[in-house]
């Protein structure tokens, strides 16, 4: 069982997730989809987007985010851990028997199914 994260921990984890998206540009709804894997709070989502812009992680323009971290991405060999068990995907809610967890400096995010982990990290 995982402990509940504080608002600040969720903010930092979501910022790290946005910084590791492999695309240069992202429609705002796609960015929100990724943030919702960390929080479902609309106010925290707004705070995350504001903080990402203030910290220079993204630029917002015309409903799109331009990721400014250049060259930062999730290394699937080192940062994605697979665990067997009974899980619900954090992104789509599907029942999965293999959970994919993404390890960041600020914490671990998951579980995700194989397709959703790729979507969340911007691979697909």
Long-range contacts (C-beta under 8 A, 24 or more apart in sequence): 5-107, 7-44, 9-106, 9-107, 10-38, 10-39, 10-44, 10-48, 11-44, 11-47, 11-48, 11-51, 12-106, 12-107, 13-38, 13-104, 13-106, 13-107, 13-109, 14-38, 14-39, 14-48, 15-48, 15-51, 15-52, 15-55, 15-57, 15-106, 16-104, 16-105, 16-106, 17-102, 17-104, 17-109, 17-120, 17-121, 18-48, 18-52, 18-57, 18-58, 18-65, 18-67, 19-52, 19-57, 19-67, 19-69, 19-72, 20-69, 20-72, 20-73, 20-74, 20-104, 20-121, 20-122, 21-67, 21-73, 21-121, 21-122, 22-73, 22-74, 22-121, 22-122, 22-123, 23-67, 23-122, 24-66, 24-67, 25-64, 25-65, 25-66, 25-67, 26-64, 26-65, 26-66, 26-67, 26-122, 27-63, 27-64, 27-65, 28-60, 28-63, 28-64, 28-65, 31-58, 31-65, 33-91, 33-119, 34-120, 34-122, 36-91, 37-90, 37-91, 37-109, 37-112, 37-120, 38-109, 73-121, 73-122, 74-102, 74-121, 74-123, 78-103, 79-103, 79-104, 80-117, 81-108, 83-111, 87-111, 89-113, 89-116, 90-116, 91-116, 91-119, 91-120, 92-116
